[in-house]
Amino acid sequence: MTPVATTADLRKSGLSSREIQHACTPAGPWQRLLPGVVLTKQSPPTRLDRLRAVQSFTGPASVITGADALVRQGAALPLPRHVHVLAGPNARRAHPSILLERTTRPPEAIRADGLRLAPPARAALDLARREQNPHAVVAILDAVVDARLCTPGELHEELRLCSRRGTALVRQALRHLYPT
């Protein structure tokens, strides 16, 4: 069982709101990771705990993308402080530790470690589109192809399908690295 739970699920299991609140005090055995999401262990949360908390917070249709999705699937990339999440166009829940991107084209999620992850080509482009540094864009694309998570052709196809917003550097890098 995962140590991450929503307060709603804890109440359904028979705990009162008061018991949950008491367990999440500084002297208690639990900690609140996000509003309505609790870590039911005393040790510091792992990155996986944080990812599970983000998905509990953002809802069942959300998909983790960007660096976290790529690292979970085997790419060697640094992780940012925030977690990049794709959600439907009507998603309203936001938090400073979450980069919530609304999309009208949600990807078919890949399931791993109880998480819903964007496919590698989509996650790579979601990450690369937010980069300002051309060298970082190249590093992202190379990391995904080197890890054999997707092919250059899949990156080109995803780029064709995605929004053009923020893709100038990505297009330039793809043309340079992997001409069609």
C-alpha angles and dihedrals in degrees: 000000000000117000090224117090138162118241087238091058091046090052090049088054090059105268118129122232088247093054091049092048091049092049089054096054117110089261093046129095096244137059134211110237098179134353105296094005123101135189106219097206134071100231120093114276117263121223087258090054089051092049092050090049091051092052091048089050097045096043142245096296095054122107127201112231139167123043096347093054091047095047091048088054095049110274120135104232135135116257120234124223093251129059115235112222133182117213138167121282092261097052111134107174114104136168133176092246092054128073099207114195117188114215138183089200107058114186126237100261125235112217119224131153090355090303132118108230132185115245113264099256092050094044091049093051092044088055097041094048089064094052121103095187115082091207090056091051090052091047091053094049092044092048092054095046093042090052088051091235091134141351128251086249091058090050090051091049093049090049089052091053100041130084113279090228111119095358102114095098091040092052091048092049094048092049090050099042102034112017114195 
